Structure formats: structure tokens, C-alpha cells
Amino acid sequence: MSRPAARDSRTPGGSPRLGREAWGALAVLGAAVLWGLIGPVANGLSDRGVNPVTMATWRSLIAGVGFAAIWLVRALRARPGSGGVVVA
């Protein structure tokens, strides 16, 4: 009796897929980089006369757009029955 073939973790084009743990590590790395940039960017904007409330507003708007984009991609990739969010 033959054994079933192991599932290949490659995309149809042959490039390797990133697993959940790799995506998590990339998310943490990205968050750390962005967190580290807050100070220098805020100092540079403050030197140019930008109000701190304006900076906070823009940070919130950019973060909201980023979260909405991530949610949209995840929602569009979800399949019915997989437990993911399905946009109808």
C-alpha cells in the first residue's frame, strides 16, 4: 500500500510559502521597526512646526487605513466554511 504524498508548502509557482509563525515573526519585526521610527519622525516633524495633535491624528488615520486593508485582504481570502470572515 502506498502512502499519500506529503503536502508541499510551495505555491503553484514553486516559491515557498510562509507559515503562520513566519507571518507572526514578520508582523512583530514590522511593529518593532515602526515603533522605533516614532521618535525620530516625531522629532523631525516637531522641528518643522507640526502640532503634536496633528501628528497623532495622522498616525491614527494611517493605522486605521492599514488595519482596514489587512482586514479586507483577509476577508477576501477567506473561504466559506473555513471559519474566516466572508464579505457578502
N, C-alpha and C positions, 0 to 999 in steps of 0.2 A: 504494500500500500504506500503510495507516495504522500509526502507531507505537503501541505499547502505552501505556496511561495510566500516568503516574508514580504511584508509591505515595505515598499521603498519610500523613504522620506524625501523624495525628489519631486519636483513639479514636472508636468508633462514635457517641458523644455529641457529637462535634465539638470537644472540648477537645484542645489539643496534647499530644503525648506527650513525655516526657523521654527523651533518648537516653542511651546508656551513659556518655558523657562528662559529661553533666549530673548523672547519678546519682553519678558518682565525685566531682565537684566538691562536691555536697551532702554526701557522706559525709565528705570532708576538712573541710569547713566545720563540720559537726556534731562531728567529733572535736576540732577546734581549740577550739570553744566549751566542750565538756565538759572538755577538758584545762585550759582557763583557769579553770574553776569549781572545780577540785580544791582549790586553795589557800584561797580564801575559805570554801568549805564545810567543809573540814577544820579551819580555824581556829575557825569558829563552833561546830562540834561539840566541838572540844577545850575551848573556853571553857565549854561546858555539861557537861564532865566525861566525855565519851565516850572510851573507851580507843582508842588507835591501832590495836590489833589488831582490835577490833570494827569500826572504820571500814573496814579493809582487807578483812575478811570480808564485810561488806555490799556493798562495791564489787565484789568478786569474784562474789558471788551475783547481783547485779543485772546485771553484764556477761554472766554465763552465761545468764541468762534472756533477755537481749537477743539474744545470738548464736543461741540456740535458736529464738527467734521468727523471726529473719531466715532461718535455715536452713529452718524449717518452711514459711514463705511461698514461698521459692524452690523447695523440693521439691514443693509442691503446684501451683505454676505450671508446673513442667517438663512437657514433653510427651515421650512415648516416642519415641525415635529422634532427639531433639534434642541428645543428649549430656548432658542435665541429670540430676539425681538424681530417681529416681522412687520414691515411697514405695508399697510394695505391702501 
